[in-house]
């Protein structure tokens, strides 16, 4: 993972990294659904890990989770 910039991860690298970190639910399909639901994406289509994590936390908090 060290060859990637965590502020500009390709979608497949983000999924792989989070699965390696223990995510049981994230797939490329769920990531695409998150993006469709408003998850932040960089102009070049990459994902900032910090922004995505913050979006997940905000989304879960608004659901009461």
N, C-alpha and C positions, 0 to 999 in steps of 0.2 A: 504494500500500500504506500510505501514511502515515495514512490515515483509520482504520486498524485498530489495535487494541491487540494486540501479539504474545503477550500472555498470555491472550487471549480471542478467537481467530480463528474465524470461521465456517469450517466444513469446506471449502466451495468456495474461500474466500479462501486458506486454507492450501495447498490443492492448487495453485492458481494461482501463489501466491508461490514455492513450491518448484520448480514447473516453470520459472518465469521465472529462478530461480536456477541452473537446470541439471539438475534431476532428470529422468531419462529414464524412470523406472518408476512414479512416483507418479500414481495416478488416484484418483477418488473411490471406486472399487471397492476398490483396494488399501488406502486409508485405512480404509474400513469393515472390511476384513479385519483390519487392524492393531488396530482398536478391539475387534473380536470376540476377538482374541488377547490383549487386556489392555492396549493402549495407553491412557494416561491421557486422560480427558475431563473437562472442567469440569462442574459441576452443571447448567449451562444448555446443555450440548451443544457448547460451543465448545472449541477446542483451545489449550492453552498451547504455543507453539512450542518453548520451552526444555524443557518436560517431555517433549514428543513426541520431540525430538532425543535427549534422554538415554535415553529408552526404546528408541529404535532402536539406539543405541550399545550399551546393555546387552544387548539381544536378539542383536545381531550378535556381541558378545563371547562370549556363552554358546554360540553356534553354532560358535565358533572362527573367525569371519570377521573 
